[in-house]
Amino acid sequence: MPRERGQKLVASNRKARHDYHILDVYEAGLVLTGTEVKSLRAGRASLIDGYATIDGGEAWLENVHIPEFLAGSWTNHATRRRRKLLLNRAELNKLGGKVKESGLTIVPLSLYFKDGRAKVEIALAQGKKDWDKRQTLKEQQDKREAARAMSTKGKDW
């Protein structure tokens, strides 16, 4: 029986949705040390430059910044170390095949606690070109303007 219930968001990578076309989303567990968990529970992490790789039949989360635990001692962790992702074999094979065959990458979208366990949401993604980014921003702006016009349409000032 877990002590905690529900989901507590620690960090999210909003830039990933801007820079990549998200194709598939997976939830993976993380292998962490004690001081990393304490630092995450304090709500400190950054996914900005993070990515995942498939190496030797295992998934690894790289370049994710989890700062040292402030009250830690000599047992503190390295801030940007490689962390193993826990995925089942079918997901590993699928991700590995897609990343090898085409120009896709695996990016972390969010880091959270789910029922007391650290989880990361990773996505199979394809990089956007600059014109794709501009088009996405224009579509978002058009939707916002349309919603604003619809909300003021029925009001008589």
C-alpha atoms as one frame of an Amber mdcrd trajectory, in Angstrom:
protein
   0.000   0.000   0.000   1.663   3.253  -1.084   1.865   6.044   1.433   1.021
   8.679  -1.150  -1.893   8.769  -3.552  -2.271  10.620  -6.794   0.188  12.438
  -8.956   2.561  15.284  -7.997   4.278  17.098 -10.866   7.953  17.911 -10.240
   9.096  19.315 -13.607   7.777  19.635 -17.132   9.468  20.318 -20.448   7.151
  22.734 -22.222   9.824  23.570 -24.800   9.743  19.981 -26.081   6.196  20.399
 -27.417   7.358  23.558 -29.197  10.499  22.026 -30.705   9.204  18.547 -31.634
   6.253  16.781 -33.234   5.179  14.321 -30.518   4.366  10.921 -32.049   4.073
   8.481 -29.097   4.076   8.987 -25.327   5.272   6.437 -22.750   5.459   6.383
 -18.964   8.693   5.010 -17.507  10.001   4.455 -14.018  13.368   5.821 -12.919
  16.244   4.200 -11.031  17.313   6.889  -8.538  19.536   7.215  -5.490  18.240
   8.423  -2.126  19.475  11.996  -2.420  17.961  12.314  -5.903  14.562  11.317
  -4.559  14.852  13.837  -1.713  15.821  16.573  -4.146  12.866  15.699  -6.403
  10.461  15.711  -3.467  11.649  19.267  -2.802  10.456  20.049  -6.354  13.835
  20.680  -7.921  14.620  19.348 -11.402  15.112  20.532 -14.984  14.304  18.582
 -18.149  15.350  21.303 -20.603  18.342  19.605 -22.275  17.308  16.048 -21.478
  16.982  13.159 -23.893  16.827   9.373 -23.741  18.895   6.734 -25.514  18.563
   2.989 -26.060  21.928   1.353 -25.335  22.545  -2.369 -24.972  18.856  -3.206
 -24.698  18.318  -0.681 -21.883  16.863   2.830 -21.888  18.846   5.665 -20.327
  17.780   9.207 -19.448  20.637  11.602 -20.069  21.424  15.242 -19.329  18.500
  15.768 -16.930  19.510  18.119 -14.119  18.549  17.058 -10.594  20.464  19.356
  -8.227  22.329  18.020  -5.224  20.323  17.583  -2.050  21.117  20.541   0.202
  21.280  18.520   3.422  23.243  15.724   1.745  26.746  14.697   2.686  29.465
  12.842   0.790  26.743  10.490  -0.503  25.288  13.177  -2.794  24.751  12.311
  -6.456  26.178  13.855  -9.630  23.694  16.387 -10.964  23.623  15.285 -14.638
  24.378  11.578 -14.389  22.868   8.866 -16.616  19.696   7.416 -15.102  18.204
   4.102 -16.095  14.609   4.067 -17.351  12.322   1.180 -16.477  10.317   0.083
 -19.519   9.047  -3.330 -20.540  10.802  -5.276 -23.290   8.141  -4.619 -25.946
   8.353  -0.849 -25.400  12.163  -0.957 -25.485  12.172  -2.897 -28.757   9.615
  -0.585 -30.343  11.455   2.578 -29.287  14.852   1.186 -30.285  13.639   0.193
 -33.732  11.966   3.530 -34.439  14.976   5.568 -33.287  17.404   3.492 -35.382
  15.418   3.404 -38.612  14.355   7.034 -38.883  15.384  10.448 -37.611  13.385
  10.265 -34.412  14.492  11.025 -30.878  13.230  10.348 -27.368  12.599  13.421
 -25.196  11.313  13.691 -21.617   8.053  15.632 -21.283   7.442  15.591 -17.532
   8.815  14.219 -14.280   6.395  13.400 -11.482   5.582  11.164  -8.542   2.743
   8.701  -9.052   1.610   6.895  -5.905   4.969   7.659  -4.306   7.129   6.417
  -7.184   9.190   8.636  -9.486   8.015   8.463 -13.095   9.028  10.236 -16.271
   6.821  10.736 -19.311   8.927  10.271 -22.440   7.907  10.827 -26.024   9.040
   9.550 -29.383   9.436  12.805 -31.285  10.504  14.258 -34.600  12.233  17.652
 -34.719  10.347  20.610 -36.149  11.747  22.975 -38.717  11.599  26.743 -38.112
   8.631  27.188 -40.441   6.754  24.451 -38.502   7.292  26.389 -35.286   6.015
  29.609 -36.836   2.975  27.805 -38.244   2.195  26.275 -34.825   2.441  29.680
 -33.141   0.148  31.211 -35.795  -2.450  28.444 -35.282  -2.379  28.943 -31.508
  -2.803  32.685 -31.948  -5.741  32.182 -34.360  -7.458  29.816 -31.904  -6.984
  32.319 -29.082  -8.447  35.163 -31.168 -11.405  33.020 -32.245 -12.139  32.030
 -28.649 -11.911  35.672 -27.580 -14.303  36.726 -30.351 -16.777  33.970 -29.441
 -16.734  34.896 -25.763 -17.485  38.586 -26.459 -20.002  37.923 -29.260 -23.049
  37.445 -27.030 -22.249  40.349 -24.710 -23.881  43.709 -25.314 -21.750  46.451
 -23.853
